[in-house]
Amino acid sequence: MTVIQESSPKVDETSPLLATEPSKPKKWGKSVVYCTLLCGFLVTLSFSVTQVPMIYVFRLMTCDAYYETHPEPGPGFDRCSNHEIEAGTARAVSLVGASTTFFGVINLFVTGWSIKRFGIKTSLAIQVFWPAVRLAVQNVGVDTGSGTGILIIQLSQIITIIGGPAGYLLSLNSYITEIVSHEERTGVLGQLQGCAMFGNALGYLAGGLLADWMNIAAPFRVTLMLFILSCIYVLLVLPSIPKSENVPGPASKGITKFFGPLKTFAPQKWVLIDGRTQREYGAGLLGIGVFLGVLATGYIPVLLQMYATDIFGFGTTANGYLVATNSLIRGLFLTLAFPRIITAGRKWLESKKETSDTELNPSKPPTQPEPTMEPTQIDEVEAMENEEEAVEPLATDEKETFQFDLFFTRWSLIADGVLTGAASFVTEGWQMYLIAVMLPLASGTGSSAKGTILQMCPASERADALSAITLVDMVARLTTTTVFGLIFAAFADIGQTYLVFTCNAAVALLGFIVLLFSRFPPDGSKRFVEETREPLLVENETE
C-alpha cells in the first residue's frame, strides 16, 4: 500500500476563516450490496441462456442453407458434419459476435452519457430493457431459419447501441463502486463478476437443457421473460443514487464530454516529492495489457464449445455442462477466493515493504523522509506553485494505492497463458471438462485491473475510468471474436484446430510483458493540474 501525499490548499486574503466541510456520501448497508450482486446474477443469467443454443442454431441454419445448393448426404451420415459447414458456422458466429461488440462499443459511450444525464439506476434499467426488444427480434429469426434467419439475428444486434451487455456492465460496476468504500472496491468488483459467472453457469446449462428437452426456440422465449423480470427488479429493488452524491469534477462540454473516457489512458503529469514534474504512463500501459489479456481469453467460452462440438461431437446438453462448469468454478473463485487473495496479498506486500525499509534504515522508523532540495530547486518549486502550476488536492479515497492489485493483474495473465496452452494437448472428451475446471483458477484479471485503474485516476473521473476499461474490454472482444474466429475457421479447414489454444497462450504472455512496465506514481507524488486563467478584458478608451 502506497500513501500519496495530499497538498494543502492555497490560502490568501480572500479565503474564508472557516473552511466548508464537504458533505459526506451516504453510507449504504450490506443489504444494498447484496441486492446489487443479485442483480448482476439475474441480468447475466438473462444474457447467458441463449449463448449455447445460439451456436447450435447457427450450425443448423448454416446446415440448412448449405443443402439448399448441395445434395443431401446418404443415410447413416451426420448431415451437418463436414468442414465447410463447420467453417461457415464459425464465420457466422464470429460475425454476430463482432457486430454485437462493435455496436456495444457505441453503446458504451451512450451509457456513459446516460449515467451523467439520468443517473446510474435509470441507465441500468435502460440497459436491461432494450435487450428484451432484441430478443423479440431474434425469436423471429429463429422461427424463419436458414440464411434469412441468420441475417435477422445479425441485424438485431443494432439494438445493442441503445442497450446491451457493455452498457449493463458499466452501469452495474459504476453503481457498486458508489456504494462501497475505497478499500473494498477491488474485492467487491470481483464478487460482482463472480455472481455474473454464476448467472453464466446457470444460463449456459439452462439454455442447453431447454433446447434438448423442448425445442431450439424455447431458450429464446425464456430469455425474453427473464429480461422483463430483471428490468422490474432494477426498478423496484435497487435504491436510486442521486447524481449530487457523485464526486464532483471539472465539467466537460460537447463531444469532449461524450468521449471523456478516452482521456483516462492519456499520460498524466505528477509532481514528485523533490518538486520535479514527471509524466506517468501506468494507465495507458494497463489498458494495453488488459486488451491483450482479453484478446487471449475472451474467445475461450466460444472456443471450448466449438472445439468440443467439432472434435468430440458434443451436443447442446454436453456443451451446456461444459461451459456451466467453467462459469461455476470461475464464479466460486471470484466470489469466495478472489477478495481474500486481494486482502491477504495487500497485507503481505505491505509487510514485505516495511521489512525492506527497516533493513535499509535500521536506526530510523519506516516513515516518509523529508525532501531535500537545492536552493535553486526550492525557488523553482515556489514559482511553480505560486504562478504557473497547481497541484490537485487528492480526495480522501485517493490517498492510498494498493500495489498488489497491479501485481495480481500481471501474474493472472501468466496463469491464463499456461492453462490455455495446456488445452492444446487435449485428446479425450472428458479432458475438456478438466480444462473447464482449471481455466477459472487464473480468473480475476479484469476485476483487479478495474480496481487498479480506479486508483490511478482522480475520484472525479471514476465513472470515466470504468467506462475506459470496459471500452478496452469491448474492443478486445471485438478483435478476439473476429480474429480468433477466423483463425479457428482456418485451422478447422486443415484439421489442426488445437493450435488455436497455442495462439491464445502466446497473446497472454505478451500481455504480461506489457504489464511489467505499468506502475503507480512514485510515493509522495501529487497530481498536477494546469491552472485555468480567465482572459483579461480591457476596455478601449474613447477620446
ZIURPE-V898842 format. One record per backbone hydrogen bond with DSSP energy under -0.5 kcal/mol. CO is the residue of the C=O (numbers start at 1). NH is the residue of the N-H. If there is no record, write none. Layout:
CO/NH + CO/NH
//
This chain:
2/4 + 2/401 + 3/5 + 3/524 + 12/15 + 17/19 + 26/28 + 29/32 + 29/33 + 30/34 + 31/35 + 32/36 + 33/37 + 34/38 + 35/39 + 36/40 + 37/41 + 38/42 + 39/43 + 40/44 + 41/45 + 42/46 + 43/47 + 44/48 + 45/49 + 48/51 + 48/52 + 49/53 + 50/54 + 51/55 + 52/56 + 53/57 + 54/58 + 55/59 + 56/60 + 57/61 + 58/62 + 59/63 + 60/64 + 61/65 + 62/66 + 63/67 + 65/68 + 66/69 + 74/77 + 77/79 + 78/81 + 80/82 + 82/86 + 83/87 + 84/88 + 85/89 + 86/90 + 87/91 + 88/92 + 89/93 + 90/94 + 91/95 + 92/96 + 93/97 + 94/98 + 95/99 + 96/100 + 97/101 + 98/102 + 99/103 + 100/104 + 101/105 + 102/106 + 103/107 + 104/108 + 105/109 + 106/110 + 107/111 + 108/112 + 109/113 + 110/114 + 111/115 + 112/116 + 113/117 + 114/118 + 114/119 + 115/119 + 119/123 + 120/124 + 121/125 + 122/126 + 123/127 + 124/128 + 125/128 + 125/129 + 126/130 + 128/132 + 129/132 + 129/133 + 130/134 + 131/135 + 132/136 + 133/137 + 134/138 + 135/139 + 136/140 + 137/141 + 138/142 + 139/143 + 140/144 + 141/145 + 145/149 + 146/150 + 147/151 + 148/152 + 149/153 + 150/154 + 151/155 + 152/156 + 154/157 + 155/158 + 156/159 + 157/160 + 158/161 + 159/162 + 159/163 + 164/168 + 165/169 + 166/170 + 167/171 + 168/172 + 169/173 + 170/174 + 171/175 + 172/176 + 173/177 + 174/178 + 175/178 + 175/179 + 176/179 + 181/185 + 182/185 + 184/188 + 185/189 + 186/190 + 187/191 + 188/192 + 189/193 + 190/194 + 191/195 + 192/196 + 193/197 + 194/198 + 195/199 + 196/200 + 197/201 + 198/202 + 199/203 + 200/204 + 201/205 + 202/206 + 203/207 + 204/208 + 205/209 + 206/210 + 207/211 + 208/212 + 209/213 + 210/214 + 210/215 + 215/218 + 215/219 + 217/221 + 218/222 + 219/223 + 220/224 + 221/225 + 222/226 + 223/227 + 224/228 + 225/229 + 226/230 + 227/231 + 228/232 + 229/233 + 230/234 + 231/235 + 232/236 + 233/237 + 233/238 + 234/238 + 240/242 + 242/245 + 243/246 + 253/256 + 253/257 + 254/257 + 254/258 + 255/259 + 257/260 + 259/262 + 260/263 + 261/264 + 262/265 + 263/266 + 268/280 + 269/528 + 270/272 + 270/278 + 271/526 + 272/275 + 276/272 + 278/270 + 280/268 + 281/285 + 282/286 + 283/287 + 284/288 + 285/289 + 286/290 + 287/291 + 288/292 + 289/293 + 290/294 + 291/295 + 292/296 + 293/297 + 294/298 + 297/300 + 299/303 + 300/304 + 301/305 + 302/306 + 303/307 + 304/308 + 305/309 + 306/310 + 307/311 + 307/312 + 308/312 + 308/314 + 309/313 + 315/319 + 316/320 + 317/321 + 318/322 + 319/323 + 320/324 + 321/325 + 322/326 + 323/327 + 324/328 + 325/329 + 326/330 + 327/331 + 328/332 + 329/333 + 330/334 + 331/335 + 332/336 + 332/337 + 333/337 + 333/338 + 334/339 + 336/340 + 337/341 + 338/342 + 339/343 + 340/344 + 341/345 + 342/346 + 343/347 + 344/348 + 345/349 + 346/350 + 347/351 + 348/352 + 349/353 + 350/354 + 351/355 + 352/356 + 353/357 + 354/358 + 355/359 + 356/360 + 357/361 + 361/364 + 365/367 + 374/378 + 375/379 + 376/380 + 377/381 + 378/382 + 379/383 + 380/384 + 381/385 + 382/386 + 383/387 + 383/388 + 384/389 + 388/531 + 390/392 + 390/529 + 395/398 + 396/399 + 399/4 + 401/2 + 401/403 + 402/405 + 402/406 + 403/407 + 404/408 + 405/409 + 406/410 + 407/411 + 408/412 + 409/413 + 410/413 + 410/414 + 411/415 + 412/416 + 413/417 + 414/418 + 415/419 + 416/420 + 417/421 + 418/422 + 419/423 + 420/423 + 421/424 + 422/425 + 423/426 + 428/431 + 428/432 + 429/432 + 429/433 + 430/433 + 430/434 + 431/435 + 432/436 + 433/437 + 434/438 + 435/439 + 436/440 + 438/441 + 439/442 + 440/443 + 444/448 + 445/449 + 446/450 + 447/451 + 448/452 + 449/453 + 450/454 + 451/455 + 452/455 + 452/456 + 453/457 + 458/461 + 459/462 + 461/465 + 462/466 + 463/467 + 464/468 + 465/469 + 466/470 + 467/471 + 468/472 + 469/473 + 470/474 + 471/475 + 472/476 + 473/477 + 474/478 + 475/479 + 476/480 + 477/481 + 478/482 + 479/483 + 480/484 + 480/485 + 481/485 + 482/486 + 483/487 + 484/488 + 485/489 + 486/490 + 487/491 + 488/492 + 489/493 + 490/494 + 491/496 + 492/495 + 496/499 + 497/500 + 498/501 + 498/502 + 499/503 + 500/504 + 501/505 + 502/506 + 503/507 + 504/508 + 505/509 + 506/510 + 507/511 + 508/512 + 509/513 + 510/514 + 511/515 + 512/516 + 514/517 + 515/518 + 522/525 + 526/271 + 527/392 + 529/390 + 531/533 + 536/538 + 537/539
//
